[in-house]
Amino acid sequence: MLKELRIKNLAVIDDLKVRFDKGFNVLTGETGAGKSIIVDSLGLALGSKIQSDFIRSGEKEAVVQAYFEPEGIKSLPDIGVEMTEVLILRRSIFASGKSRAYVNDTMVSTQSLAEIGRALVDIHGQHEHQSLLSVDKHRVFLDLFGRLQEEQVGVERLYREVEALKKEVAGLQERMKERAHRLDLLKFQIHEIDSAALRVGEHEYLSGQKTILSNLGRLKELAESAYELIYGADDSCIAKLSSVIAKLQDMAAIDHQASEVLGILKSVLPLLDDAAVSLRGYKGRYEFEPGSLDDIEERLALIRKLEKKYGEGIETIIRYRDNAEAEMKALEIVEEEIAALENELIMKEAMLSEAAAALSAKREEAAQRMEKLVSNELKELAFGDAEFLIDMRREAISPRGIDRIEFLFSANVGEPPKPLVKIASGGELSRVMLALKTVFADFDSIPVLIFDEIDSGIGGKTAEIVGRKLKDLSEKHQVLCTTHLPQLASKGDIHLKIEKRQKNERVYVEVKELAGSERLNEIARMLSGNVTDISLRHAKELIESAA
């Protein structure tokens, strides 16, 4: 429910706060008093397009803020803004032509603001914010009227499944085109890697061996020199150590304390012997074997070649080989997969076609019932010769089914029905909307309905009927209506009078809620242009009759 509208520096409005309530809210006032400006202001807060001349002369910024207390707030579109039990839509408009939009003080795009606005308010009249002028909405409303949402959701689900299967089959068929070439490539790659017989850690080992073989002469020279120093030479370490041990044995025979040092040196002698044996082995190891270095270079070159193709490191190459084998096996069974998917696709397409045809048949039946109901409503709204038709045409299947649905209307005999968007008269359009909204009262989830100048071109009994229908509609929606007709104004639960006033040589707009004698005087003025005893009596009768 719209509770309050705050307008600042917009057109002739300086700073205005308008309060609304549930039920039927009527806005009255002289022509040009500013009723439509208030409706336009609300449209701006709901995300409608801005114009550079919206801002009040001499000001840099205009602000419009709409305060809602929406029931079932969870059903509103999710735009990523936290919503509590209170919803505030705000639009700041600048002289540059740019604007900023806010939902609950969080900046959002104008598109997000409009998305929320469409779920909250429907404005009918000579304005852009009219959901029933959208052909896409006509199908939605027909499905609501016929209670066909479940069937439509079923068609949409099957359509998505069919599209997913088509995409999957197309992907597999594309793979089939390259399948033979790809299989040959994968087999070659697997064979190439397998033939190399790679071992984890092999690259590091071979690199070490290459370094040794590249320095073989130097290593052999060092090994022989070390062996001679330890064992081979006449003055080797072992020979000298043996001489020292002999001397210490003579010392220990005289001084037992020398035995400790003698024991240490004797323990060293076996270690030197072991070292000499190891060095003798190194001497033999460093004998040059023709072809060994070439073999290692060739092996390392093979590993580098495979790394360039399949990734750095033997582990990466082996992993590539395993993935290639898995892909090869998948390609080998792709024909079976395609056959299975194509059979499933045929079955799903048949189910989709059957469900769409059944939905279309139910829509045709619902359209006939709806045409009669809307036509009856239009007759009561002074469209005695009006014709309302629902044009259903077959189109390519989509998530919506196979029907293109559009509402057509003709106000006069002999005039072919035209799409609602081509109805020239704002008053005619508003009354058509009222007829549709009356029929859809139990289905339409939009909480706030606004009818701007719905009384254009009507009067007398028709005005009384329009007023009664708006009153009835306000039992299930909050209804706001700008009007010049006392028959409509008398039925309002909330009566707001719009007036232009002047202060400090500037015009401003004032809104006042009327009750009691003030409301009686306003309806009397609307009846005759002046407040007279006769017009007051007539106004009293209208109010009492409405009550």
MARDRENMAR-801390 format. One record per residue (C-alpha): z, y, x; residue in one letter. Coordinates in steps of 0.05 Angstrom, whole numbers, padded with zeros to 5 digits, always signed. Each point is the difference from the previous one (the first is absolute). Example, Ala and Ser with C-alpha at 12.3 -4.5 7.8 and 13.67 -1.06 7.14 Angstrom:
BEGIN
+00156-00090+00246a
-00013+00069+00027s
! end
This chain:
BEGIN
+00000+00000+00000m
-00017+00070+00025l
+00064+00040+00001k
-00019+00064+00035e
-00059+00038+00029l
+00012+00055+00052r
-00058+00048+00015i
+00002+00055+00052k
-00054+00051+00019n
-00055-00034-00040l
-00052+00043-00036a
+00040+00049-00043v
+00065-00041+00007i
+00050+00028+00049d
+00059-00049-00006d
+00005-00044-00062l
+00041-00060-00019k
-00021-00040-00062v
+00045-00054-00028r
-00025-00058-00043f
+00033-00056-00037d
-00018-00067-00031k
-00041-00002-00064g
-00052+00051-00022f
-00001+00064+00042n
-00044+00057-00027v
-00021+00062+00038l
-00023+00059-00041t
-00018+00072+00014g
-00056+00051-00008e
-00068-00015+00030t
+00003+00016+00074g
+00076-00004+00002a
-00002-00053+00055g
+00006-00067-00036k
-00059-00030+00038s
+00026+00028+00066i
+00063-00042-00010i
-00042-00062-00014v
-00043+00016+00061d
+00063+00009+00042s
+00024-00069-00020l
-00068-00027+00019g
+00009+00029+00070l
+00067-00033+00007a
-00034-00065-00019l
-00053+00006+00055g
-00059+00035-00034s
-00048+00044+00040k
+00020+00070+00020i
-00038+00065-00003q
+00009+00060+00046s
+00014+00047-00058d
+00060-00040-00024f
+00048+00040+00043i
+00032+00062-00031r
-00030+00064+00028s
+00037+00025+00062g
+00034-00067+00014e
-00014-00049+00057k
+00025-00064-00033e
+00007-00030-00069a
+00046-00058-00016v
+00000-00047-00060v
+00055-00052-00009q
+00005-00053-00055a
+00066-00036-00011y
-00003-00068-00034f
+00051-00051-00023e
-00046-00061-00003p
+00022-00063-00035e
-00023-00063+00035g
-00010+00037+00066i
-00015-00067+00034k
-00067-00003-00036s
-00025+00063+00035l
-00050-00008+00058p
+00031-00015+00067d
-00019+00058+00046i
+00054-00013+00052g
+00050+00051-00027v
+00070-00019-00022e
+00007+00013-00075m
+00066+00005-00036t
+00011+00012-00074e
-00025+00072+00011v
-00071+00017+00021l
-00021+00069+00024i
-00073+00016+00013l
-00013+00064+00038r
-00064+00036+00021r
-00003+00060+00046s
-00066+00038-00003i
-00020+00050+00054f
-00048+00059-00001a
-00044-00036+00050s
-00017-00051-00053g
+00042-00055+00030k
+00060-00033-00031s
+00058-00047+00015r
+00026-00055-00046a
+00070-00028-00004y
+00032-00058-00038v
+00077+00003+00001n
-00005+00049+00059d
-00042-00048+00041t
-00069+00027+00019m
-00056-00043-00027v
-00076+00005-00005s
-00030+00033-00062t
-00030-00068-00015q
+00069-00032-00002s
+00026+00057-00044l
-00058-00010-00048a
+00013-00075-00002e
+00071+00012-00022i
-00023+00055-00048g
-00049-00046-00035r
+00056-00050-00013a
+00045+00054-00030l
-00043+00048-00040v
-00065+00000-00039d
-00029+00069-00015i
-00052+00006-00056h
-00041+00062-00012g
-00048+00040+00043q
+00030-00027+00064h
-00018-00051+00053e
+00063-00043-00005h
-00025-00046-00056q
+00007-00074+00010s
-00043-00018-00060l
-00059+00037+00029l
-00002-00051+00056s
-00048-00057-00018v
+00041-00047+00044d
+00060+00014-00045k
-00039-00020-00063h
+00001-00074+00020r
+00075+00006+00015v
+00014+00029-00068f
-00042-00052-00036l
+00036-00055+00037d
+00067+00032-00019l
-00021+00005-00072f
-00023-00072-00002g
+00060-00024+00041r
-00049-00030+00050l
+00036+00019+00064q
+00018-00072+00016e
-00072-00023-00009e
-00026+00058+00042q
+00050-00017+00056v
-00024-00072-00003g
-00072+00022+00009v
+00020+00045+00058e
+00038-00056+00033r
-00060-00048-00006l
-00046+00055+00026y
+00043+00010+00062r
+00001-00075+00012e
-00076-00004-00007v
-00010+00059+00047e
+00047-00031+00051a
-00037-00067-00003l
-00068+00036+00007k
+00025+00036+00061k
+00027-00065+00030e
-00065-00038-00014v
-00041+00058+00029a
+00042-00001+00062g
-00009-00075+00009l
-00074+00005-00013q
-00006+00055+00053e
+00036-00046+00047r
-00049-00056-00018m
-00058+00043+00024k
+00029+00002+00070e
+00033-00067-00005r
-00049-00041+00042a
-00002+00052+00055h
+00074+00008-00002r
+00013-00074+00002l
-00046-00008+00061d
+00036+00057+00034l
+00069-00027-00015l
-00019-00070+00024k
-00028+00028+00065f
+00063+00042+00012q
+00046-00058-00013i
-00041-00046+00046h
-00001+00053+00054e
+00075+00009-00002i
+00014-00074-00005d
-00047-00015+00059s
+00040+00048+00043a
+00062-00043-00010a
+00045+00061+00010l
+00074-00008+00014r
+00053+00052-00014v
+00022+00031+00067g
-00062-00023+00035e
-00026+00069+00015h
+00064+00020+00036e
+00001-00064+00041y
-00073+00007+00021l
+00010+00072+00020s
+00058-00022+00045g
-00043-00055+00031q
-00056+00049+00012k
+00047+00046+00038t
+00023-00058+00044i
-00070-00025+00016l
-00024+00071+00015s
+00055+00006+00053n
-00001-00072+00027l
-00010+00017+00073g
+00057+00049+00001r
+00046-00048-00037l
-00016-00058+00049k
+00012+00045+00060e
+00067+00022-00027l
+00021-00071-00018a
-00018-00027+00070e
+00036+00058+00034s
+00063-00010-00042a
-00002-00076+00014y
-00004+00011+00075e
+00058+00049-00002l
+00044-00048-00038i
-00020-00068+00029y
-00063-00007+00042g
+00012+00045+00060a
+00044-00018+00060d
+00045+00059-00017d
-00002-00011-00075s
+00058+00016-00046c
+00019-00074-00006i
-00001-00010+00076a
+00043+00061+00012k
+00047-00019-00057l
+00008-00070+00030s
+00018+00031+00067s
+00052+00044-00034v
+00030-00060-00036i
+00006-00039+00066a
+00038+00058+00031k
+00047+00006-00061l
+00014-00075+00004q
+00025+00010+00071d
+00043+00060-00024m
+00029-00040-00057a
+00021-00055+00047a
+00044+00052+00036i
+00015+00046-00059d
+00003-00032-00069h
-00007+00067-00034q
-00073+00002+00022a
-00012-00060-00047s
-00007+00047-00060e
-00059+00037+00030v
-00029-00066+00024l
+00001-00027-00071g
-00037+00061-00027i
-00055-00006+00051l
-00008-00075-00011k
-00009+00014-00075s
-00056+00050+00015v
-00039-00049+00043l
-00023-00046-00059p
-00024+00063-00038l
-00043+00020+00058l
-00028-00070+00004d
-00018+00003-00075d
-00032+00069+00010a
-00041-00028+00058a
-00024-00058-00044v
-00020+00048-00056s
-00037+00045+00049l
-00038-00060+00027r
-00020-00014-00072g
-00025+00071-00010y
-00042-00007+00063k
-00037-00059-00032g
-00004+00036-00068r
-00037+00059+00029y
-00057-00043+00026e
-00065+00030-00029f
-00035-00041-00054e
-00073+00020-00008p
-00017+00021-00071g
+00072+00009-00024s
-00003+00077-00003l
-00068-00003-00033d
+00026-00047-00053d
+00058+00047-00016i
-00046+00061-00002e
-00046-00037-00048e
+00058-00020-00045r
+00028+00070-00002l
-00069+00028-00015a
-00005-00049-00059l
+00067+00024-00027i
-00020+00073+00007r
-00065-00014-00037k
+00038-00033-00058l
+00050+00058-00001e
-00056+00050-00009k
-00025-00039-00060k
+00065-00022-00033y
+00056+00045+00024g
+00044+00009+00061e
+00044-00058+00020g
-00008-00075-00007i
+00049-00001-00059e
-00046+00050-00037t
-00061-00042+00014i
+00033-00063-00026i
+00024+00037-00062r
-00071+00026-00012y
-00025-00072+00005r
+00051-00024-00052d
-00020+00057-00048n
-00073-00016+00009a
+00013-00073-00017e
+00037+00021-00064a
-00057+00047-00020e
-00051-00055+00014m
+00037-00048-00046k
+00003+00054-00054a
-00075+00012+00005l
-00014-00074-00005e
+00032-00002-00069i
-00025+00068-00025v
-00056-00032-00042e
+00053-00040-00038e
+00040+00064-00011e
-00060+00038-00026i
-00017-00055-00049a
+00071-00003-00026a
+00005+00076-00006l
-00068+00005-00035e
+00022-00051-00051n
+00065+00039-00011e
-00040+00065-00006l
-00046-00029-00053i
+00061-00022-00040m
+00035+00067+00007k
-00063+00040-00019e
-00007-00042-00063a
+00073+00013-00017m
-00010+00075+00013l
-00062+00003-00042s
+00034-00036-00057e
+00063+00044+00004a
-00042+00064+00003a
-00042-00022-00060a
+00063-00016-00040a
+00031+00067+00018l
-00065+00036-00021s
+00000-00035-00068a
+00072+00021-00012k
-00017+00071+00021r
-00056+00003-00050e
+00047-00022-00055e
+00053+00050+00022a
-00053+00055+00005a
-00020-00010-00073q
+00072+00005-00024r
+00012+00061+00044m
-00063+00036-00024e
+00024-00006-00072k
+00070+00025+00015l
-00024+00060+00042v
-00053+00017-00052s
+00053+00001-00054n
+00044+00045+00042e
-00059+00047+00012l
-00014+00006-00074k
+00072+00023-00011e
-00011+00051+00055l
-00057+00036-00037a
-00056-00041+00030f
-00027-00027-00065g
-00068-00016+00029d
+00024-00018+00069a
-00021-00065+00034e
+00040-00035+00054f
-00032-00058+00037l
+00019-00043+00058i
-00061-00013+00043d
+00004-00068+00035m
-00053-00018+00050r
-00006-00060+00046r
+00003+00014+00074e
+00008-00039+00065a
+00065-00039+00000i
+00058+00037+00032s
+00076-00005-00001p
-00004+00035-00067r
-00045-00052-00030g
-00073+00007-00023i
+00008+00060-00046d
-00013+00074+00010r
+00039+00034-00056i
-00008+00072-00022e
+00025+00038-00060f
-00054+00038-00039l
+00010+00055-00052f
-00042+00039-00049s
+00029+00056-00043a
-00059+00009-00046n
-00047-00042-00043v
-00066-00013+00034g
+00027+00015+00069e
+00001-00061+00045p
+00067-00018+00030p
+00010+00027+00070k
+00050-00016+00055p
+00066+00037-00007l
-00014+00040+00064v
-00059+00033-00036k
+00041+00027-00058i
-00007+00076+00007a
+00056+00024-00046s
+00070-00003+00029g
+00029-00002-00070g
-00044-00059-00019e
+00017-00035+00064l
+00074+00010-00011s
-00003-00028-00070r
-00038-00061+00024v
+00053-00009+00052m
+00054+00007-00053l
-00034-00054-00042a
-00003-00046+00061l
+00071+00015+00021k
+00024-00015-00071t
-00035-00067+00002v
+00027-00014+00070f
+00071+00026-00014a
+00030-00070+00008d
-00039-00016+00064f
-00006+00065+00040d
+00053+00002+00055s
-00010+00074+00019i
+00064+00034-00023p
-00023+00072-00008v
-00060+00022-00041l
-00025+00072-00001i
-00049+00027-00052f
-00027+00069+00018d
-00033+00038-00057e
-00009-00064-00042i
-00004+00044-00062d
-00067+00032+00018s
-00045+00002-00061g
+00048-00031-00050i
+00048+00025-00053g
+00031-00014-00067g
+00008-00073-00018k
-00029-00024+00066t
+00050+00042+00039a
+00055-00032-00040e
-00026-00070+00017i
-00007+00017+00074v
+00071+00027+00001g
+00026-00064-00033r
-00037-00044+00049k
+00027+00038+00059l
+00070-00005-00029k
-00009-00076-00009d
-00027-00006+00070l
+00062+00036+00027s
+00043-00057-00022e
-00028-00043+00056k
-00021+00054+00050h
+00023+00069+00018q
-00054+00046-00030v
-00015+00072+00022l
-00049+00040-00042c
-00026+00071+00005t
-00021+00024-00069t
-00018+00059-00044h
+00012-00039-00064l
+00066+00007-00038p
-00011-00069-00030q
+00007-00030+00071l
+00054+00047+00024a
+00044-00014-00061s
+00005-00073+00019k
+00025+00011+00071g
+00067-00025+00023d
-00001+00054+00054i
-00035+00066-00013h
-00016+00043+00061l
-00030+00069-00009k
-00044+00029+00056i
-00004+00075+00007e
-00030+00049+00049k
+00045+00058+00019r
-00003+00058+00047q
+00049+00024+00053k
-00009+00048+00057n
-00073+00008-00020e
-00012-00075+00009r
-00012-00054-00051v
+00043-00062-00002y
+00008-00059-00047v
+00063-00017-00038e
+00017-00066-00035v
+00053-00003-00053k
+00025-00060-00040e
+00001+00018-00074l
+00048-00024-00053a
+00025+00024-00068g
-00026+00068-00022s
-00039+00012+00064e
-00040-00063-00011r
-00009+00017-00074l
-00028+00069+00020n
-00048-00030+00051e
-00029-00049-00050i
-00005+00056-00052a
-00039+00041+00052r
-00046-00059+00013m
-00013-00006-00075l
-00021+00071-00015s
+00001+00040+00064g
+00060+00039-00025n
+00069-00019-00023v
+00004+00012-00075t
+00043-00027-00055d
-00057-00045-00023i
-00015-00026+00070s
+00075-00012+00011l
+00004-00041-00064r
-00061-00039+00020h
+00027-00011+00071a
+00066-00025-00029k
-00038-00049-00044e
-00039-00026+00060l
+00064-00011+00041i
+00036-00034-00057e
-00060-00043-00015s
-00005-00021+00074a
+00074-00016+00001a
! end
